[in-house]
Amino acid sequence: MNSTALVMTAHQHAHLQSYLFPGDGLEAAAILVCNPGTGRRSQRLLVAEQLHLPHDRSSRQTRRVTWPFDDHLPPERITELDRNGQSIVTIHSHPNGQAAFSPLDDENDRVLFPSVCNWFDDGRVNGSAIMLPDGRIVGRTVDEKGWFAAMETVAVAGDDIRLWKSRGPTRASDAFEDKLAQTFGSGTLALLRAMRVGVVGCSGTGSIVVELLARNGIGELVLVDDDVVEEKNLNRIVNASHEDALQRRPKVAALKGVVERMGTGCRVDCLQAQTDSAEVLAALVDCDVIFGCVDTAFGRYHLECLASAYLMPYFDVGVDLEADGRGGIQAADAVSHYVHPEGTGLLARGAYTMAQVAAENARRHDPAHYRRQRAAGYLAAVGEEQPAVMSVNMQAACMAFNDFLARIHVFRFDSNRDFATQRFRMVHGCYENSPDDACPHPLFKPYMGTGDRSVLVRNNVHRD
């Protein structure tokens, strides 16, 4: 475990900012109660609750704030946090815009956190943070000895994606980076180089998403797919070869080789597994953003559970192709969805149904039971593979990728909220976009931000 991320929703961030900056120019402080999110290489601190005291209960000055910690966290509350496995992060404002902890901040944290760590006594991560007037947050962990380590990431998931990174970005050649910086500026390029992005599904749409991410400067990719390259895939997997098909090379390995041959400096971690693998879950928790390029209901459901529980932005890429059986096309839609924890998700939008999830799981784990239940009318039919049209795949992948850029750079004239679903209907020649209703599905809402404690995630993970 070598990095930490502090993560919250857009509404949590806005509420915190309004409290820490009440308009009087004085510092203010609060405590964030956080649920754990454990990855392979990182720990996510998922904000579950904000503890605010009335401002008149603190001694507030322009460059200093002192406050009664025990009023926030009496002994009985500490016992509750200990039992729940939760961490605390203290946070205060710097109205003067100073983007670094002061010597007084250092002194206070070295006094407070050894006691905090001793309360819990299990090595869980705790920390402190400062917020600047523009909403930016700088965070650090503090251990039982009072040692500091910068939080690698502070993230806010909402219609816009706000990420603040402490680690330096990976580097490619100056010529490669200069061209990219001309479009979105050096700041966005630096962010892309510091990001870790998961791509689940590495076939028709997924291989194109990987191509777009790698050639636009993403620092690290986590690729997930359980399948191998076959000859039937050569009409839609970018850069896949006949040799890949002959060798039945795992799709993730084939794409890893493609990215590494580009020489853009992008690191690739690949997992040949399905979405309900414990290894996949841990690897995706390490990511800043997830692209779902799957064509199954259970894949979308598992990713939606993960995104909600771990407060992760999730881009779903889909294609809806219907052949008329006579060599023609009845429908050809390229679809891109963006999902964030406080918004309307894929299940609520009808992108899949729980009947489809149940049927697919039954067919995967007990095919004989699936056939019996299907014959009796108790399970939905699991569809066959759709026809492949690579140009439609490209349309869907490009819509999702450009949506991703718009949410980290915010360049649209209209609010990003208006582009929750984008659909290009090839047969009709029209583009449609629809807004996010900001209404999380009742299935996911109780588990939003619960991380490792999420019942939905735990129930979906298969361990060998």
N, C-alpha and C positions, 0 to 999 in steps of 0.2 A: 504494500500500500504506500505509494510515494507521491500522491497528489490529493488535493482536496478542492471541492467545488461547493460554493454556497449558492443555493438555487431557490427561487421564489417565483410566484405568478405575478402578472402585471398588476392585478388589483392589490396584492400584498405590497408590492413595491410602491405603488401610488399612495396607499394608506400610510406606509412607513415614512415616506418623504414628507407628507403633509404634517405628520406629528413631529418629525425631527427639525422641520423648518417652518415654524409657526408664523414667521414674518417679523420677528423682533430682533434678528441678528445675533441671537444668543445660542450657545450650544445646547443640545438636548440629547438624552440617552434613552435606550430601550434594550430589552432582552428578546432575542429570537429563540424560541424553542424549536428544535429541529429533529426530524425523523432521520434515521440512517438509510443510506442507499449505497450498498457495497458492490463495487465493481472489481475487476481483476487487478487494476492498478490504481484505483482511486476510490475516494469516499465522497459521496454526495451528502451534503447537509441540507435537507429539504425543509424549508420553513413551514412549520405547522401552526405556530401561534406567535403573536407579538404581545409582549407585556409592557404596557405603558403606564407610567405613573402620572398624575396631574403635574403639570410643569411647576406649580407652586410648591411641590414637595421636594424639589431639587434645588441645589444652589447653582444657578446658571450664569455664566459670564461669556464674553465674546470668544475667549480662548480656553475655557475650562468649564467642566461640569462635574459636580459631585452629587451622588444620589444614594438613597438608602437601599442597598442591595437586598437586605433581608425583607423589606416590604414587598419586593418583587417575588422573592423566592423564600418563603418560610420553610422550616424543616419538613413539614408534611408534604409540601409540593415537591421538594427535592427528592423525597422518598418515592413519590409517584413517577417523577422523571427517570429515576434510577430503574424502577421496575419496568418502565416502558422502553428502556434502552435509548432514550432521547438525549440529545446534546444541547448545550447552550452556546449562543454567540452573542456577546454584548456588542452593541453598535451605538455610536454617537455621531453627531453632525460636526462638520467643519465649515461653518458659514463663510470663513475667510477663503475657502477654496484650496487649502493646503492638502495636497494629495498624499501625504505621508503621516505616519504616526509620530506624535511629538514625544520628547523625552518624558513628559509627564504621563502620556498614554503608556509608554513602556513600563514606567515605574508602577502604575496602578495594575497593569495586567500581570506583572511579576508577583504582586502581592495577592491578587485575587485567584488566579487560575491554579496554582498548586493546591489551594483548598478545594476548588471545584473538582479537580481531577481526583483528589482523595475521597470526595463524596461518592464518586461513581466507582473508582478503584478497579476499572476493567480495561483501561487503555482507550476508551472511546475518544473521538476527536471533539475538542471544544475550541472556541476561538473568539476573536474580536474583530470589529470592522469599523470603518468610518464611511460616512456618506457625504458627498460633495453637493453643492447647490444644484448642479445639473442632473442629479440622480445617480451619478456614478458611485460605485461602492468598491472600496479596497479592503480586502480581508486577509487575515492571517490566523494560523492555529497557534495555540499556546499549550505547551505540555506541562507535566507535573513539576518540572524543574524550572519552569519559566522561560523555556527556549521558544523562539518564534520561527515560524516557517510560513512564507507567503502562500496564500490560497492561489492555486493555479488559475481558477476560474470563478467569477461571480456571474450568474446568469439570471435573466428575467424572461420567462416564457409567456408570450401573449400574442396579439396580432402582429406586433413587431417583436423581433428577437434581439435582445440586448445582451451582449457578452463583453466582459472585461477580463482580459488575460494578463497574467503576470509573467508567464514564461515567454522567452523570445521565440519568434517564429522560425520555422525551418527556412533554409535559403536555397534558391535555385540560381541559375545564371542571371546576371544583370540584364541581358538582352531579353530573356523570357519574362522577367518581372517588370521591366520597363513598359512593355506593351500592355500588360494587364493594368498597371498603375495608371496609365493614360485614361482608362475607362472609368474606374471607380475610385481612384486616388490611392495614395500609399497607405492610408489608415485602414481601408477595407481590405487591401491586399495583405497587410500585416495580420489582420484578423483571420483571413482565410488560411494563411500559412500556419497559424497557431491552432486551427480548429481540427477536431477529430470527428469524422462523420461516418455513421454506419449506413451501409446499403444492404438491405435484406432482399434477396432475390437477384441473381446475377445472370438473367437470361435476356429476353427481348428488350424490356424497358430498362432493367437494371444495368446491363452492360453499357447502355447509352448514358445513363446517369453517372456511372463511374468515369466514362470518358470525359464528360463535361466537368465533373468535379476535379479530376486530375489535371486537366489542361487549363483549368482556371485557378490553380494555385493552392488547392486544399493541402494541408500539411500531412494529414494522416487519414487513411481509410480503413474501416473495419468491414470486411466483406463476408456475407453469410449466405450460403446456399448448400443444400445437401446433395445436389444432383451432379451428374457428369455431362460433358459435352458429347452429343451424339450428332450423326449426320443430319438429322432433321432440324437441329438447332442452327445450322450454318446460314440459314436464311434470315436470322435475326440477332445473333450474338455478335456485337461489333468486334472485329479483329480475330474472331475464332477461326481456326484453320482445320483443313481436312485431317492434318496430323493430330490435332487435339481430339477429334472424333475417333480416329483409329486407336489412339492410346486411352480413350475414355478418361481423359484428364478432368479432374474436378473443375467445375466452372469457376470457382473462386481462385484456384491455382492458375487457370488460364488467364484470368483477368489480372491477377497479381503480376504475372509475367509481362503482360501488355503494359501495365502502368510503370513497372520498373524499367522497361526498355525505352519509355518516353524520356527518362532522365530529368524529370521536373523536380526531383527532390521529395516527392510524395512517398511516405512510408505506408506499407500495406500489411495488415494483419488479416488472415483469412481463416474462416472456420467452415468446414464441410459438415453442416448440421442443420437441423430444423429449428424453427423459432421457439419451440418449447423446450429446448435444451438448456440446462443450467449454465453450461459454458457460454452459450450465446447470450443469455440474459446478463451475465457478469460482464461480457465484452461490450454489450450495447450500453450498459449503465455508464461506462467510461466515455461515451460519446456526447458531443454537444447537440447533435441533431441526428435524426434518423430518416432515411428514405425507405419506404416500404414499396417494393416492386414485386409483390406476390400476387398470384391469381387465385388464392384460396381464401375462403371465409375464415378458417381457423387461423391462418397466418395473420390476417388483418385484425382479428379479435385479439390475438396474443400481443401484437404490437400496440394496439390501442390500450390494452391493460397496462403494459409497461410504460407507455408514454404518460398515461394519467397518473400512475403510482409514483413515477420518478420525475414528474414535471418536465417532460422532454418535448420539444417541438417535433412534429411528425408530419412528413410529406408522403402522401400516398399517391402512387402513380398507377393508373389503370387504363385499359383499353377494352372497349366493348365492340366486338366484331360479330356480325351475324351474316352468314352466307345464306343465299336463297335456295341452295341445293341445285342450282342450274348453271353454276359458274359465275353468278353475279353476287353483289353485296347488298344486303337489305339494310344494314346499319353499320356504321364505322365511326365510333366516337372515341376521341382521345380525352381522358379525364385526369384532372389533378385535384387532389384534396389537400388542404392544410388543416392540421388538427393541433390545438393546444389545450392544456388541461381545463381551462375555464370556458372553453368553447363547446359548440355542438360537434360531436364526434361522428365517426363513420357509421356506427350503428344507428344513431339518431337520424342520419341523413339517408339511410336505406342502402348504403354501399354493400352491406351484407346483412344476414338475419341470423338469429341464434339457432333457428331450425337448420340452416346450412352448416353452421359450426358443429352442431350435434351430429348431423349426418356424415360430415367429413371425418370427424373423430371416430365415429363408429366404423367407417370403412377402413380407416388406417389401422385401428387397433383390434378390430374383430370383424373381418369381412363377412364371415358367415352370419353373424348377428345382424350386420347391416342389410344383407340381402333379405333375411327373414322380416326384419322390421320395415324395410322398404316395400316388400310385397304386401305387407299388412296395412300399408298406408301410414305408418307411424313416423317415418323419416323422409325428409326431402330427398329428391334425386340429386346426386352429385354429378355435375356437368362434365362433358368431355372437353378436351382441349379445343380452344378456339383457333380459327385459321390465323395464319401469321401474315401481317402486312407491316413491313419494317418502317415504312414512312409514317404510319399511324403511331407506331411505337415511339418514333423520334419526336413526333408532335407532342405526345403526352410527356415524355421525358423533358423536353425543352420547356414546356409550360411549368413543370414542377421546379426545374432548376432556376428559371427566371423568377419564379415566385420566391424561392429561397433567397436569391440575391436582393429582391425588393424588400424582404423582411429584415435582412441584416444591414442594408444600406438605406432603405426607405427613400426611394426615388419616385414613387408613383404620385400622380396628381391627386388621386382619390385615396381614401383610407385603405390600408391593407385588410381591414376587416371585411371590405366588400368583395374580397377575392378568395373566400374560404373554399369555394368549389369553382373550378374552371372546366369548361367542356367545349371542345371543338367538334362539331358535327360535320364530318366530311361529306356525307351524302347530301346534306342540306346546305353546306357551304356557309355555316354560321358559327359564331363564337358566343358563348354565354358565360356569365359569371354571377355568382350568388353570394350574399353576405353570410357571415356567421351570426346565428341567433343568440350566441352566448348562453346556451342552455345545456349544460352537461347532462348526459343520459343518467337516469336514476341508478342504473347498474354500476356506473363508474364513480359517481360523485362521492359516495361515502369513503372511497379508498383513494381519493385524490391526494397526492403528496405523502402517502403513507410508506412508500418505499419498500424496504425489506419486510415491513409489517403487513403489506397488502395481502389479504386473503386471496384475491383474484389472481395475483401473480403467483403466489405459492401453489395454488391449486392447479395452475397451468404448466408448471415446470416438472419435467420428467427427469429423474435422476437415476443413473445406472447403479 
